[in-house]
Amino acid sequence: MSQTARIRPDVSLDEKLVADALELNIDISSAAADGIARAVKAERERLWLIENAEAFRAEREYIEKHGLPLAKYRQF
Protein backbone atom coordinates (compact mmCIF):
# COMPACT_ATOMS: atom_id res chain seq x y z
CA MET A 1 0.00 0.00 0.00
CA SER A 2 1.45 3.38 -0.99
CA GLN A 3 1.49 6.28 1.42
CA THR A 4 0.83 9.86 0.46
CA ALA A 5 3.29 12.46 1.68
CA ARG A 6 1.71 14.83 4.17
CA ILE A 7 2.53 18.45 4.90
CA ARG A 8 1.27 20.78 7.60
CA PRO A 9 0.23 23.98 5.87
CA ASP A 10 -0.41 27.11 7.90
CA VAL A 11 -4.19 27.49 7.56
CA SER A 12 -6.48 29.96 9.29
CA LEU A 13 -9.97 28.72 10.08
CA ASP A 14 -12.99 30.39 11.61
CA GLU A 15 -12.98 29.66 15.35
CA LYS A 16 -16.73 28.92 15.54
CA LEU A 17 -16.55 26.63 12.52
CA VAL A 18 -13.75 24.62 14.13
CA ALA A 19 -15.63 24.46 17.44
CA ASP A 20 -18.77 23.23 15.65
CA ALA A 21 -16.75 20.62 13.75
CA LEU A 22 -15.12 19.36 16.94
CA GLU A 23 -18.48 19.26 18.72
CA LEU A 24 -19.83 17.10 15.89
CA ASN A 25 -16.74 14.86 15.92
CA ILE A 26 -15.78 15.87 12.38
CA ASP A 27 -12.21 15.07 11.40
CA ILE A 28 -11.05 18.55 10.43
CA SER A 29 -8.01 17.32 8.51
CA SER A 30 -10.07 14.92 6.40
CA ALA A 31 -12.81 17.50 5.84
CA ALA A 32 -10.23 20.08 4.75
CA ALA A 33 -8.52 17.59 2.44
CA ASP A 34 -11.89 16.63 0.91
CA GLY A 35 -12.78 20.28 0.37
CA ILE A 36 -9.42 21.05 -1.22
CA ALA A 37 -9.71 17.98 -3.46
CA ARG A 38 -13.15 19.16 -4.66
CA ALA A 39 -11.81 22.67 -5.28
CA VAL A 40 -8.84 21.29 -7.26
CA LYS A 41 -11.14 19.06 -9.34
CA ALA A 42 -13.52 21.93 -10.06
CA GLU A 43 -10.68 24.24 -11.11
CA ARG A 44 -9.15 21.58 -13.37
CA GLU A 45 -12.55 21.05 -15.02
CA ARG A 46 -13.00 24.82 -15.48
CA LEU A 47 -9.56 25.17 -17.06
CA TRP A 48 -10.17 22.15 -19.32
CA LEU A 49 -13.38 23.71 -20.61
CA ILE A 50 -11.55 26.96 -21.34
CA GLU A 51 -8.68 25.13 -23.07
CA ASN A 52 -11.11 23.13 -25.23
CA ALA A 53 -13.65 25.87 -25.95
CA GLU A 54 -12.41 26.24 -29.54
CA ALA A 55 -12.92 22.53 -30.23
CA PHE A 56 -16.46 22.71 -28.84
CA ARG A 57 -17.19 25.75 -31.01
CA ALA A 58 -15.83 24.02 -34.11
CA GLU A 59 -17.90 20.91 -33.41
CA ARG A 60 -21.09 22.98 -33.04
CA GLU A 61 -20.36 24.81 -36.29
CA TYR A 62 -19.75 21.53 -38.11
CA ILE A 63 -23.03 20.05 -36.86
CA GLU A 64 -24.93 23.21 -37.76
CA LYS A 65 -23.48 23.11 -41.27
CA HIS A 66 -23.48 19.36 -41.97
CA GLY A 67 -25.86 17.87 -39.40
CA LEU A 68 -25.04 15.05 -37.04
CA PRO A 69 -22.68 12.41 -38.39
CA LEU A 70 -24.50 9.10 -38.91
CA ALA A 71 -27.84 10.82 -38.21
CA LYS A 72 -29.57 8.55 -40.72
CA TYR A 73 -28.87 5.60 -38.41
CA ARG A 74 -30.44 7.19 -35.32
CA GLN A 75 -33.34 5.25 -33.82
CA PHE A 76 -34.98 8.24 -32.11
Jmol script that loads the backbone (N, CA, C; Angstrom):
load data "model"
ATOM      1  N   MET A   1       0.842  -1.168   0.000  1.00  0.00           N
ATOM      2  CA  MET A   1       0.000   0.000   0.000  1.00  0.00           C
ATOM      3  C   MET A   1       0.886   1.229   0.000  1.00  0.00           C
ATOM      4  N   SER A   2       0.639   2.176  -0.914  1.00  0.00           N
ATOM      5  CA  SER A   2       1.449   3.385  -0.995  1.00  0.00           C
ATOM      6  C   SER A   2       0.934   4.431  -0.017  1.00  0.00           C
ATOM      7  N   GLN A   3       1.858   5.212   0.513  1.00  0.00           N
ATOM      8  CA  GLN A   3       1.489   6.277   1.423  1.00  0.00           C
ATOM      9  C   GLN A   3       1.679   7.614   0.740  1.00  0.00           C
ATOM     10  N   THR A   4       0.755   8.524   1.013  1.00  0.00           N
ATOM     11  CA  THR A   4       0.826   9.857   0.463  1.00  0.00           C
ATOM     12  C   THR A   4       1.626  10.737   1.405  1.00  0.00           C
ATOM     13  N   ALA A   5       2.529  11.532   0.857  1.00  0.00           N
ATOM     14  CA  ALA A   5       3.294  12.455   1.681  1.00  0.00           C
ATOM     15  C   ALA A   5       2.350  13.506   2.257  1.00  0.00           C
ATOM     16  N   ARG A   6       2.555  13.848   3.492  1.00  0.00           N
ATOM     17  CA  ARG A   6       1.709  14.831   4.171  1.00  0.00           C
ATOM     18  C   ARG A   6       2.532  16.049   4.541  1.00  0.00           C
ATOM     19  N   ILE A   7       1.907  17.212   4.439  1.00  0.00           N
ATOM     20  CA  ILE A   7       2.529  18.445   4.905  1.00  0.00           C
ATOM     21  C   ILE A   7       1.576  19.105   5.889  1.00  0.00           C
ATOM     22  N   ARG A   8       2.079  20.045   6.639  1.00  0.00           N
ATOM     23  CA  ARG A   8       1.275  20.780   7.601  1.00  0.00           C
ATOM     24  C   ARG A   8       1.239  22.249   7.168  1.00  0.00           C
ATOM     25  N   PRO A   9       0.293  22.595   6.311  1.00  0.00           N
ATOM     26  CA  PRO A   9       0.228  23.984   5.872  1.00  0.00           C
ATOM     27  C   PRO A   9      -0.312  24.879   6.989  1.00  0.00           C
ATOM     28  N   ASP A  10       0.090  26.121   6.953  1.00  0.00           N
ATOM     29  CA  ASP A  10      -0.412  27.110   7.904  1.00  0.00           C
ATOM     30  C   ASP A  10      -1.755  27.603   7.376  1.00  0.00           C
ATOM     31  N   VAL A  11      -2.835  27.181   8.030  1.00  0.00           N
ATOM     32  CA  VAL A  11      -4.186  27.494   7.562  1.00  0.00           C
ATOM     33  C   VAL A  11      -4.944  28.197   8.674  1.00  0.00           C
ATOM     34  N   SER A  12      -5.638  29.261   8.325  1.00  0.00           N
ATOM     35  CA  SER A  12      -6.481  29.960   9.290  1.00  0.00           C
ATOM     36  C   SER A  12      -7.919  29.541   9.075  1.00  0.00           C
ATOM     37  N   LEU A  13      -8.584  29.143  10.156  1.00  0.00           N
ATOM     38  CA  LEU A  13      -9.974  28.723  10.079  1.00  0.00           C
ATOM     39  C   LEU A  13     -10.806  29.516  11.074  1.00  0.00           C
ATOM     40  N   ASP A  14     -12.062  29.699  10.732  1.00  0.00           N
ATOM     41  CA  ASP A  14     -12.990  30.386  11.611  1.00  0.00           C
ATOM     42  C   ASP A  14     -13.128  29.606  12.918  1.00  0.00           C
ATOM     43  N   GLU A  15     -12.969  30.304  14.033  1.00  0.00           N
ATOM     44  CA  GLU A  15     -12.982  29.663  15.350  1.00  0.00           C
ATOM     45  C   GLU A  15     -14.298  28.929  15.623  1.00  0.00           C
ATOM     46  N   LYS A  16     -15.423  29.546  15.299  1.00  0.00           N
ATOM     47  CA  LYS A  16     -16.726  28.920  15.538  1.00  0.00           C
ATOM     48  C   LYS A  16     -16.898  27.683  14.666  1.00  0.00           C
ATOM     49  N   LEU A  17     -16.450  27.765  13.427  1.00  0.00           N
ATOM     50  CA  LEU A  17     -16.546  26.626  12.524  1.00  0.00           C
ATOM     51  C   LEU A  17     -15.766  25.433  13.069  1.00  0.00           C
ATOM     52  N   VAL A  18     -14.564  25.691  13.554  1.00  0.00           N
ATOM     53  CA  VAL A  18     -13.746  24.619  14.126  1.00  0.00           C
ATOM     54  C   VAL A  18     -14.412  24.053  15.377  1.00  0.00           C
ATOM     55  N   ALA A  19     -14.949  24.925  16.224  1.00  0.00           N
ATOM     56  CA  ALA A  19     -15.627  24.464  17.436  1.00  0.00           C
ATOM     57  C   ALA A  19     -16.835  23.596  17.081  1.00  0.00           C
ATOM     58  N   ASP A  20     -17.604  24.023  16.089  1.00  0.00           N
ATOM     59  CA  ASP A  20     -18.766  23.231  15.652  1.00  0.00           C
ATOM     60  C   ASP A  20     -18.324  21.876  15.108  1.00  0.00           C
ATOM     61  N   ALA A  21     -17.254  21.875  14.326  1.00  0.00           N
ATOM     62  CA  ALA A  21     -16.753  20.621  13.754  1.00  0.00           C
ATOM     63  C   ALA A  21     -16.296  19.678  14.866  1.00  0.00           C
ATOM     64  N   LEU A  22     -15.585  20.195  15.833  1.00  0.00           N
ATOM     65  CA  LEU A  22     -15.123  19.356  16.938  1.00  0.00           C
ATOM     66  C   LEU A  22     -16.294  18.832  17.756  1.00  0.00           C
ATOM     67  N   GLU A  23     -17.289  19.670  17.987  1.00  0.00           N
ATOM     68  CA  GLU A  23     -18.482  19.257  18.724  1.00  0.00           C
ATOM     69  C   GLU A  23     -19.198  18.106  18.016  1.00  0.00           C
ATOM     70  N   LEU A  24     -19.161  18.127  16.688  1.00  0.00           N
ATOM     71  CA  LEU A  24     -19.831  17.097  15.894  1.00  0.00           C
ATOM     72  C   LEU A  24     -18.909  15.929  15.546  1.00  0.00           C
ATOM     73  N   ASN A  25     -17.732  15.918  16.148  1.00  0.00           N
ATOM     74  CA  ASN A  25     -16.737  14.859  15.918  1.00  0.00           C
ATOM     75  C   ASN A  25     -16.340  14.733  14.451  1.00  0.00           C
ATOM     76  N   ILE A  26     -16.230  15.849  13.775  1.00  0.00           N
ATOM     77  CA  ILE A  26     -15.783  15.871  12.379  1.00  0.00           C
ATOM     78  C   ILE A  26     -14.259  15.927  12.356  1.00  0.00           C
ATOM     79  N   ASP A  27     -13.658  15.059  11.569  1.00  0.00           N
ATOM     80  CA  ASP A  27     -12.206  15.065  11.397  1.00  0.00           C
ATOM     81  C   ASP A  27     -11.855  16.266  10.519  1.00  0.00           C
ATOM     82  N   ILE A  28     -11.313  17.286  11.133  1.00  0.00           N
ATOM     83  CA  ILE A  28     -11.051  18.549  10.433  1.00  0.00           C
ATOM     84  C   ILE A  28     -10.037  18.346   9.310  1.00  0.00           C
ATOM     85  N   SER A  29      -9.017  17.554   9.549  1.00  0.00           N
ATOM     86  CA  SER A  29      -8.012  17.318   8.509  1.00  0.00           C
ATOM     87  C   SER A  29      -8.623  16.640   7.288  1.00  0.00           C
ATOM     88  N   SER A  30      -9.435  15.621   7.519  1.00  0.00           N
ATOM     89  CA  SER A  30     -10.072  14.922   6.402  1.00  0.00           C
ATOM     90  C   SER A  30     -11.070  15.828   5.682  1.00  0.00           C
ATOM     91  N   ALA A  31     -11.829  16.595   6.445  1.00  0.00           N
ATOM     92  CA  ALA A  31     -12.807  17.502   5.839  1.00  0.00           C
ATOM     93  C   ALA A  31     -12.099  18.562   4.998  1.00  0.00           C
ATOM     94  N   ALA A  32     -10.995  19.082   5.511  1.00  0.00           N
ATOM     95  CA  ALA A  32     -10.231  20.082   4.753  1.00  0.00           C
ATOM     96  C   ALA A  32      -9.651  19.462   3.486  1.00  0.00           C
ATOM     97  N   ALA A  33      -9.093  18.263   3.609  1.00  0.00           N
ATOM     98  CA  ALA A  33      -8.524  17.588   2.438  1.00  0.00           C
ATOM     99  C   ALA A  33      -9.600  17.308   1.395  1.00  0.00           C
ATOM    100  N   ASP A  34     -10.782  16.881   1.839  1.00  0.00           N
ATOM    101  CA  ASP A  34     -11.888  16.630   0.912  1.00  0.00           C
ATOM    102  C   ASP A  34     -12.304  17.917   0.203  1.00  0.00           C
ATOM    103  N   GLY A  35     -12.400  18.992   0.958  1.00  0.00           N
ATOM    104  CA  GLY A  35     -12.777  20.280   0.367  1.00  0.00           C
ATOM    105  C   GLY A  35     -11.749  20.777  -0.638  1.00  0.00           C
ATOM    106  N   ILE A  36     -10.490  20.632  -0.303  1.00  0.00           N
ATOM    107  CA  ILE A  36      -9.424  21.054  -1.220  1.00  0.00           C
ATOM    108  C   ILE A  36      -9.440  20.186  -2.472  1.00  0.00           C
ATOM    109  N   ALA A  37      -9.655  18.883  -2.301  1.00  0.00           N
ATOM    110  CA  ALA A  37      -9.713  17.980  -3.457  1.00  0.00           C
ATOM    111  C   ALA A  37     -10.856  18.377  -4.391  1.00  0.00           C
ATOM    112  N   ARG A  38     -12.023  18.722  -3.829  1.00  0.00           N
ATOM    113  CA  ARG A  38     -13.155  19.157  -4.658  1.00  0.00           C
ATOM    114  C   ARG A  38     -12.832  20.467  -5.375  1.00  0.00           C
ATOM    115  N   ALA A  39     -12.170  21.386  -4.668  1.00  0.00           N
ATOM    116  CA  ALA A  39     -11.810  22.668  -5.283  1.00  0.00           C
ATOM    117  C   ALA A  39     -10.808  22.466  -6.416  1.00  0.00           C
ATOM    118  N   VAL A  40      -9.833  21.586  -6.222  1.00  0.00           N
ATOM    119  CA  VAL A  40      -8.841  21.292  -7.263  1.00  0.00           C
ATOM    120  C   VAL A  40      -9.522  20.677  -8.479  1.00  0.00           C
ATOM    121  N   LYS A  41     -10.411  19.714  -8.241  1.00  0.00           N
ATOM    122  CA  LYS A  41     -11.139  19.063  -9.339  1.00  0.00           C
ATOM    123  C   LYS A  41     -11.972  20.070 -10.121  1.00  0.00           C
ATOM    124  N   ALA A  42     -12.683  20.929  -9.407  1.00  0.00           N
ATOM    125  CA  ALA A  42     -13.523  21.934 -10.064  1.00  0.00           C
ATOM    126  C   ALA A  42     -12.683  22.899 -10.896  1.00  0.00           C
ATOM    127  N   GLU A  43     -11.544  23.313 -10.366  1.00  0.00           N
ATOM    128  CA  GLU A  43     -10.678  24.239 -11.109  1.00  0.00           C
ATOM    129  C   GLU A  43     -10.073  23.566 -12.336  1.00  0.00           C
ATOM    130  N   ARG A  44      -9.678  22.305 -12.202  1.00  0.00           N
ATOM    131  CA  ARG A  44      -9.148  21.585 -13.368  1.00  0.00           C
ATOM    132  C   ARG A  44     -10.212  21.441 -14.451  1.00  0.00           C
ATOM    133  N   GLU A  45     -11.455  21.158 -14.050  1.00  0.00           N
ATOM    134  CA  GLU A  45     -12.547  21.054 -15.017  1.00  0.00           C
ATOM    135  C   GLU A  45     -12.800  22.399 -15.696  1.00  0.00           C
ATOM    136  N   ARG A  46     -12.787  23.482 -14.916  1.00  0.00           N
ATOM    137  CA  ARG A  46     -13.001  24.820 -15.477  1.00  0.00           C
ATOM    138  C   ARG A  46     -11.913  25.158 -16.500  1.00  0.00           C
ATOM    139  N   LEU A  47     -10.665  24.882 -16.143  1.00  0.00           N
ATOM    140  CA  LEU A  47      -9.557  25.172 -17.060  1.00  0.00           C
ATOM    141  C   LEU A  47      -9.632  24.305 -18.313  1.00  0.00           C
ATOM    142  N   TRP A  48     -10.032  23.035 -18.167  1.00  0.00           N
ATOM    143  CA  TRP A  48     -10.167  22.146 -19.319  1.00  0.00           C
ATOM    144  C   TRP A  48     -11.221  22.682 -20.285  1.00  0.00           C
ATOM    145  N   LEU A  49     -12.337  23.150 -19.743  1.00  0.00           N
ATOM    146  CA  LEU A  49     -13.383  23.713 -20.606  1.00  0.00           C
ATOM    147  C   LEU A  49     -12.879  24.942 -21.351  1.00  0.00           C
ATOM    148  N   ILE A  50     -12.111  25.772 -20.681  1.00  0.00           N
ATOM    149  CA  ILE A  50     -11.549  26.958 -21.335  1.00  0.00           C
ATOM    150  C   ILE A  50     -10.572  26.533 -22.429  1.00  0.00           C
ATOM    151  N   GLU A  51      -9.686  25.578 -22.116  1.00  0.00           N
ATOM    152  CA  GLU A  51      -8.683  25.125 -23.074  1.00  0.00           C
ATOM    153  C   GLU A  51      -9.310  24.461 -24.295  1.00  0.00           C
ATOM    154  N   ASN A  52     -10.478  23.854 -24.137  1.00  0.00           N
ATOM    155  CA  ASN A  52     -11.113  23.128 -25.226  1.00  0.00           C
ATOM    156  C   ASN A  52     -12.299  23.852 -25.836  1.00  0.00           C
ATOM    157  N   ALA A  53     -12.506  25.100 -25.459  1.00  0.00           N
ATOM    158  CA  ALA A  53     -13.651  25.865 -25.954  1.00  0.00           C
ATOM    159  C   ALA A  53     -13.647  25.966 -27.479  1.00  0.00           C
ATOM    160  N   GLU A  54     -12.494  26.123 -28.077  1.00  0.00           N
ATOM    161  CA  GLU A  54     -12.410  26.242 -29.536  1.00  0.00           C
ATOM    162  C   GLU A  54     -12.863  24.951 -30.218  1.00  0.00           C
ATOM    163  N   ALA A  55     -12.499  23.815 -29.662  1.00  0.00           N
ATOM    164  CA  ALA A  55     -12.923  22.531 -30.234  1.00  0.00           C
ATOM    165  C   ALA A  55     -14.437  22.376 -30.130  1.00  0.00           C
ATOM    166  N   PHE A  56     -15.014  22.784 -29.006  1.00  0.00           N
ATOM    167  CA  PHE A  56     -16.465  22.705 -28.842  1.00  0.00           C
ATOM    168  C   PHE A  56     -17.172  23.616 -29.852  1.00  0.00           C
ATOM    169  N   ARG A  57     -16.621  24.814 -30.054  1.00  0.00           N
ATOM    170  CA  ARG A  57     -17.195  25.751 -31.013  1.00  0.00           C
ATOM    171  C   ARG A  57     -17.143  25.179 -32.428  1.00  0.00           C
ATOM    172  N   ALA A  58     -15.995  24.602 -32.779  1.00  0.00           N
ATOM    173  CA  ALA A  58     -15.827  24.022 -34.111  1.00  0.00           C
ATOM    174  C   ALA A  58     -16.785  22.847 -34.324  1.00  0.00           C
ATOM    175  N   GLU A  59     -16.973  22.037 -33.309  1.00  0.00           N
ATOM    176  CA  GLU A  59     -17.905  20.915 -33.414  1.00  0.00           C
ATOM    177  C   GLU A  59     -19.330  21.413 -33.632  1.00  0.00           C
ATOM    178  N   ARG A  60     -19.742  22.429 -32.859  1.00  0.00           N
ATOM    179  CA  ARG A  60     -21.092  22.983 -33.040  1.00  0.00           C
ATOM    180  C   ARG A  60     -21.280  23.541 -34.440  1.00  0.00           C
ATOM    181  N   GLU A  61     -20.271  24.246 -34.938  1.00  0.00           N
ATOM    182  CA  GLU A  61     -20.364  24.812 -36.288  1.00  0.00           C
ATOM    183  C   GLU A  61     -20.475  23.703 -37.338  1.00  0.00           C
ATOM    184  N   TYR A  62     -19.704  22.642 -37.170  1.00  0.00           N
ATOM    185  CA  TYR A  62     -19.751  21.525 -38.109  1.00  0.00           C
ATOM    186  C   TYR A  62     -21.148  20.914 -38.126  1.00  0.00           C
ATOM    187  N   ILE A  63     -21.707  20.677 -36.950  1.00  0.00           N
ATOM    188  CA  ILE A  63     -23.028  20.050 -36.859  1.00  0.00           C
ATOM    189  C   ILE A  63     -24.093  20.969 -37.440  1.00  0.00           C
ATOM    190  N   GLU A  64     -23.970  22.275 -37.190  1.00  0.00           N
ATOM    191  CA  GLU A  64     -24.931  23.214 -37.764  1.00  0.00           C
ATOM    192  C   GLU A  64     -24.864  23.205 -39.288  1.00  0.00           C
ATOM    193  N   LYS A  65     -23.668  23.070 -39.824  1.00  0.00           N
ATOM    194  CA  LYS A  65     -23.481  23.110 -41.271  1.00  0.00           C
ATOM    195  C   LYS A  65     -23.803  21.772 -41.945  1.00  0.00           C
ATOM    196  N   HIS A  66     -23.384  20.665 -41.329  1.00  0.00           N
ATOM    197  CA  HIS A  66     -23.481  19.359 -41.973  1.00  0.00           C
ATOM    198  C   HIS A  66     -24.474  18.407 -41.308  1.00  0.00           C
ATOM    199  N   GLY A  67     -24.992  18.768 -40.154  1.00  0.00           N
ATOM    200  CA  GLY A  67     -25.860  17.870 -39.404  1.00  0.00           C
ATOM    201  C   GLY A  67     -25.039  16.876 -38.604  1.00  0.00           C
ATOM    202  N   LEU A  68     -25.731  16.041 -37.853  1.00  0.00           N
ATOM    203  CA  LEU A  68     -25.037  15.047 -37.036  1.00  0.00           C
ATOM    204  C   LEU A  68     -24.479  13.934 -37.912  1.00  0.00           C
ATOM    205  N   PRO A  69     -23.226  13.544 -37.665  1.00  0.00           N
ATOM    206  CA  PRO A  69     -22.678  12.407 -38.391  1.00  0.00           C
ATOM    207  C   PRO A  69     -23.498  11.154 -38.073  1.00  0.00           C
ATOM    208  N   LEU A  70     -23.747  10.352 -39.056  1.00  0.00           N
ATOM    209  CA  LEU A  70     -24.504   9.102 -38.911  1.00  0.00           C
ATOM    210  C   LEU A  70     -25.939   9.319 -38.445  1.00  0.00           C
ATOM    211  N   ALA A  71     -26.481  10.512 -38.657  1.00  0.00           N
ATOM    212  CA  ALA A  71     -27.840  10.824 -38.211  1.00  0.00           C
ATOM    213  C   ALA A  71     -28.868   9.885 -38.841  1.00  0.00           C
ATOM    214  N   LYS A  72     -28.590   9.416 -40.048  1.00  0.00           N
ATOM    215  CA  LYS A  72     -29.570   8.546 -40.722  1.00  0.00           C
ATOM    216  C   LYS A  72     -29.723   7.206 -40.016  1.00  0.00           C
ATOM    217  N   TYR A  73     -28.797   6.859 -39.139  1.00  0.00           N
ATOM    218  CA  TYR A  73     -28.874   5.599 -38.411  1.00  0.00           C
ATOM    219  C   TYR A  73     -29.504   5.734 -37.027  1.00  0.00           C
ATOM    220  N   ARG A  74     -29.857   6.966 -36.649  1.00  0.00           N
ATOM    221  CA  ARG A  74     -30.442   7.189 -35.316  1.00  0.00           C
ATOM    222  C   ARG A  74     -31.800   6.524 -35.223  1.00  0.00           C
ATOM    223  N   GLN A  75     -32.088   5.952 -34.068  1.00  0.00           N
ATOM    224  CA  GLN A  75     -33.340   5.246 -33.824  1.00  0.00           C
ATOM    225  C   GLN A  75     -34.388   6.129 -33.133  1.00  0.00           C
ATOM    226  N   PHE A  76     -34.046   7.363 -32.833  1.00  0.00           N
ATOM    227  CA  PHE A  76     -34.980   8.236 -32.114  1.00  0.00           C
ATOM    228  C   PHE A  76     -35.157   9.548 -32.823  1.00  0.00           C
TER     229      PHE A  76
END
end "model"
wireframe off; spacefill off
backbone 0.3
color backbone group
